[in-house]
Amino acid sequence: MKYFSTRDHNHQSPASFDDVLIRGLAPDGGLYLPESYPQLSKEDLDALKGKTYPEVAEAIIELYAPGKGHLAHRAYTTTAFDSEEIVPLTRVTDNLFIGHLSQGPTAAFKDMAMQLLGVLFEDSGKEMNILGATSGDTGSSAEYAMRGRDGIRVFMLTPKGRMTPFQQAQMFSLDDPNIFNIAVDGVFDDCQDIVKAVSADKEFKETYHIGAVNSINWARLLAQVVYYVWLYLQAGAPIAFSVPTGNFGDICAGHIARQMGVPITSLIVATNENDVLDEFFRTGTYRPRSAAETLATSSPSMDISKASNFERFIHDLVGAQRTAELFGSTSPSFTLSDDEMARVSDEFGFASGSSTHADRLATIARLHSEYDQLVDPHTADGIHVAETLLSAGTVTGPVICLETALPVKFAETIYEAIGESPTVPERFRDIESGERHVTDMPNDAEAVKRFIAEKVG
């Protein structure tokens, strides 16, 4: 299996899985995709029924990275995850299910990818300095997956003051010598832009062995494809997915699973008030916002206005040459034609909607009182949008909403919704009372590079 940049229309620069695992971004600024999506026939899917999560993961990984599938059994263990199923499926109503992706060590869906990335990186045997950006959960998931691993350091950028106290505590309480937290004076998109700027400096990237764990990393998306296959197998019938998203990573994995032949009826893009993606899927116009226009909301992990993985879908829609034209600028804005947008829904199965703070509170309260289900604000966004589209007849059920995190990570919003704080799992009991290990830094890629150089030596 060879990989190519989303902007490489002549397929002139093939890369191996090992290459894309380390690089993250392609040299031309594009994102890596496989030369084709392997197909899963009905017989292939039937053969996976009854398999464990690691066994399903092994089968999917082997399609894209031959010889690497066995590592799934090291990544998805009951030592790291609270559930033997790894990803349980819960029925809420006849038409609505929740896919529980937050059973890992940091109680967030990002653990599903990071636990695999950790063993992939370690298996490579290469020295690596991971540079990432987080709006809430990616950072802690990456740090917990990489802490203590030989030859690996993590430099994680966070938007200063933009995460919940629990999210900050999860990251900043770590004092492992290979973990470095950096609080940037800006929003998540600024952090993400710094990661891209550093990655674009080829000399610095090679000298300091810079690797990526953000959703631009193909291996992370590959790990996420697995749970779409797994949840379809648990549902036992064609199914729609509602996915809370800001960076288009989680739902991009669903798009790939659908392209592989998994019977996914619809892919619902659920945003919060930062509705760049919803605007695109409703109007055909992609219009990233500035940092000043990016709102701070009660579902903060989705406070994103430049969707990094969106380029992968646009590539599949319009091809590499046009993708290079559309995304060649630092802040691309564009409008697709009516014919192209018809394919988005008819051929690729996308629908979308957005949610507000009031919607989140109402959804959390109703699910708690009527169904004894307590969900975090991001998952509430996904459920609200799914129910709205089901009621309107825009999509048909059943729908699996992908859980984003455990409610304990957003205690303030949960309390506002139901009048009581969520239960704190024993493993997180004292997490907010410890010391903090974090370096404040200006919104400046050169300052970040100097910090990395100093720590690497």
N, C-alpha and C positions, 0 to 999 in steps of 0.2 A: 504494500500500500504506500503510495507516494502522496505527499501533501503539497498544495500550492497556495499562494497568496490569493486573496479575493480580488486583487488588482492585476494579477498576472494572466492576461487574456491569451497569451501565446504558450502558457505553461513552459516557460523557459527556465524556471528555477525550482526544480523539484527538491523536496526535503523529506527526510525520513521521520518516523515517529520520534526517535531519539532527538533529532534536530528540533522539532517543534515543541517537544517537552521542555527543552531548555530555553528556547528563544522567546516564546510568547508572541510578540509582534514579528511579522515578516520584515525583511530589510526595506521593502518599498513602502512600509507603513500600513500594509493591509493585514488581514487576519488569515490564519491558516485554515484550510478546509481539505478534506480528503479528495482525491481525484474523482471519486464516485462514492455514493452511499451504498454499502452492501445491503442486499435485499433479504428480508425475513419472510419466507413463505408461510402459509397457514400450517404446513407440516413442521416447519422450523419452530414456530411459536407453540404448537401443540407439544413438541418434544421438550419444551422448557417448563411445561406445567408440572407442578409438584416439586420442582427444584428449589433449593434454598436460595436466599438472596446472593451469597457469594458464588454459587454455581451459575446463576443467571448472569451475574456480573462477569464471571470468567468467560462465558460464551460470547458476550457482546464485546468485551475488550479484545478478545482474540481476533475478531473481525477487522479491527483497526490497528492492532499492535500485536502481531503474532509473537508468541513466546512470553507475553507479559500477563496473560490472563490469570495465571496461578497466583499473582500478587493480590488478587481480590480477596483471597482467603486470609491474608495478613491484614488487610485494610478493614474488612467488615467482620468484626469479632464481637462476641458478647462481653468481652472485657471493655471495649471502647463504646459499645452501644447498649442501651438499657433494655432493649427488646430483642428476644431471640429471632423475631421476624426481621429485624433491622428496620424495616419500613412497614408498620402495621397500617391496615385500612379500616376505617370506622364509618358505618352508615349513620347519617344524621336524619335524613328523610328518605322517602322513596327515590327521589331524584338527586340527592346530594350526599356525597361521601367526603371524608377528609383523609388525605394521604399523609401520614405522620412522618415527616422528614427530620424531626428534631430530637431524636433519641440519642444523638451522639454526645461527645464530651463537652461541647459548649452550648448544647440545647438549641442549635440552629441548623437549618437545612444545608448550610455551607459545609458542615462536617462530612456530608455524603461525598463531596468531591475532595476535600482536603485530606481526609484519611487515606484515600488512594494516592493523591499526589505525594504525600509524605513517603510512602513506600516506594513509589516510582522514582522519586529523587534519590532516595538512599540507595536503591538498587543500581542506579546509574554509576555510582562510585565517584562522581565528579564533585569538585568543590563548587559551591554555588552560594551566591548572595541574592536572596529573594527580595525583590522590591515590589511592594503592593500598596494599594489604597483601599480603604474601607469606609463605608457609610454606617457600619454598625457591627455586622457579624462576620464578614470575611476575615477581618484581622484576627479575631480571637480564634476562629477555626483554623486559620493557617498557623498561628503561633502554637496552639496546642498540638497540631499535627507535626510540627517541625522541631519543637523544643527538644534539646538534648541529642539531636541527630548529628552524627559526625560529618564535618565538612560543609554544614549548611548554616547560614545566618539569615535572619529575617529582619528586614527594615520595613516597618509598616507605617504608612501615612494615614492620619485621621484628621477630619475637620474639627478644629478646636471648639469644644463646647457644643457640638452638634449630635452627640450620642447620649443615650440614657446613662444614668449613673451605674447601672448594672453592666452595661456593655463596656463602659470605660474601665470599671473595676476588673472585669474579666481579662482585659489586655494589660492594663497598667500595673496590675498586681504581680505579674510575672517578673522574676528577677534572674531568669536563666541567662547565662553569659552570651548565648547566641541569638537573643531576642532584643530588638531595639524599636521602641515606640517613638514616633515623631508626630507631634500635634501641630498641624499647619494652620496658619492664620488665613482661613478661607473655608469654602464648602467642599463637598466631596468631589465635584467636578474639577476643582483646582488641584486636589490631590491626584486625581486620575490623569490630569494634564501633565503633572510633574513626572509621573511614572512613564508616560508616553515620551516626554522630552528626554528623559534619561535613557530610555531604550533606543531612542533615535540617534544618540551619540554612540556610533559604532565602536569607536576606539575605547571609550570609557566602558561600554558594555562588555567588550572582550577582555579588557585589562582586569576588570573586577568581577568577571563571571556573573553578570547580572541575569537572574531568572525571574519568571513571572508566575504569580499564583492567582491573579485576578481572572475574571471570566474570559478575558481575551485568550487565556491559555487553552489550547484545544483539549489537552488531557482532562482538564476540569469539566469541560462540556461532555466529553466521552463518559465520565463517571456519572453525570446527570442523566444521560440518555438511558442508563440502566434502570433507574427507578420508574421511568415511564413504561418500559417493557414489563417490569415487575408488577406495577399497579394494574396494568391492563390484564395480566395473567390472573391477578387476584380477583378482579372484577368479573372476568370470564365472558365478557361481551364487549362489543364496540363501545367506546366511552369518550366523553369530552373531558377536557382539563381546563380548570380556571387557575391562572397563575399570577399571583401578585408579583409585579416586576417593575423595575426602573431602568435596569441596565440591559435588559433583553437577553440575559444569559440563561436563566432558568427556563424560560419559554422557548428559547432557541434550541435547547436540547429536545424539547417536545416536538418542535418542527423537524428536527433531524430524525427522531424516532418515527414520526409520521411518514417522512420521505423513505424510510427503510421498509415501510409496509405495515407498521403497527396500526391496527384499526382505531385510529383516533378520529372521532367525528368532528370535533371543533377544538380549537385552541383559543381560549379566552384570555386576552391581555387585560389585566386589572391594574390600574394605576391609582395613585392618590391625587392630591391637588396638583402635583407636578405631572401634568398629563400630556407630555410631549408625545408619548407613544399612542395614547388614546386619540389624540388629535390626528396623528397620521392615519391610523386605521379607520377613522371616521371620514376624513377629508382628503387624504392623499398627500397632504403637506407635512413634511418633516421639518420642524423648526426648533432646533435646540435653543435653550434659554441661556442667558448669562448667569453668572453667580449671583448677581443682585436680584435676578428674577426667580431664583430657586428658593421655594418656600421651605421653612422649617415646619414639619408636621408631626403628628403623633404616630405616624408610621415612618420613622426616620430613615430606615434602610432603603426606602424608595425615594428619598429626596434627591433625585438625580434628573438632570435635564440634558445629558448627552449620553445616549444609549450605546455603549461600546460594542456590544455584540450585534447590533442592528445591521451592521454592514454585511454580516454573514447571510442574513435573510435577503437583503437587497441583491446580493450576488446571485442567489438562487433564483431571484425573480427576474433580473434584467441582464445578468452576465457580467463577466469581469471587466470588460472594456468600459462599459457605462458606469460600473461601480467605481472604477478608478477616477472617472470624470466627476462623479457625484461627491465622492469623499476625499478628493484631492486637496480641498481647502482645510484650514484648521478648524473651521466651524461651519460645516456644510448645512445648507438649507436647500430644499428642493421640493417640487411637486410632481407627482407621477400622473400619468394619463388615466382617463376613465377605464380604458381597456386593461391597463396594468393593474389598477385597483380591483377590477372585477376578478382578476386571477387571484388576488390576495385572499378573497373570501371563497370563491368557487373552487379554485384548484388547491389552495394551501390551507383553507379551513379556518382562517382567523376571524375573530370578532373581538370587540373591546368595550371597555367602559371605565369610568372613574368613580372614586369614592371620596367622601369628605370626612372630617372629624366627627360630625354628627352621625353620619352613616356608620362609622366604625363603632361608636359608642352604642348605638341602637342595636347593631348586629351582635356585638359582644354580649349585651344585656339579654337580648332575646334568646340566643343560643344557650346561655347559662340558665335562664329561668325555664325555658320550654324543653330543652333537651339535655340539661346537665352537662353541657360541653363548654369548656372555657378556652377561648382562642385568643391569640395575640392580635394586635391591631392590623398587621399586614395580612394575616390570614382572613381577618374580618373584611378587609378590602376585597379579597378574592371571592369570598362568599357573597358579599353584597352585590358585586358586579354579576356573578353567576346567577343569583336569584332574580336580578333585574332583567337579564337577558332571557332567562327561562320564562318569566312572566310575560315578556313581550313577544315570545315565540321566535326570537332571533336565533336561539340555539335550542336544541332538544336534549333532554337528559337521557341517561344519568350523567352527572358531572362529578368529577373528583377535583376538589380544591386542594392544592398543594399547600401544606402547612409551612410556615416560614420559621417560626421559633416558638419556644415555650412562653407562656404568658408572664412568667417570673421576670423576664428581661424587660418588661414594660409595665412595671407595677403601678406607676402613677396613672396611666391611662386605664388600666384594669380597675383600679379603685374608683376612678371617676365614672366608669360604666356600671359597676355592680355594687359599689359601696363597701367593698372589702378588698384586701390585698390578696394576690394569688399565693398559694402555698409555695414555699421555697424548698426545692429538693435538698436533701441532706448534704449533697456534695457541694452545694453553693451557699451553705448556711452563713459563713463568715466572710464571704468574698468582698463585701463592700467596706470592711473595716480595716483592711491591710494597708501597707505602704504603697506608694505609687512610684513607678519607674517610667518616666516619659520626658522627652526633650521638646520644648517649644521651638518652633522654627517659622521664619517668614515664608510666604508663598513664593518660593524661589528655587528653581531646579538646581541652580549652581550651588546653593547652600546645602541642598540635600546631597549632591555629589561630593562636596567637601566632607560632609559628615561620614558618608560611606567610606571614603578613602581613608579618613582618620581611624575609623574603627577596624577596617580590614588590615591596615598597616602595610 
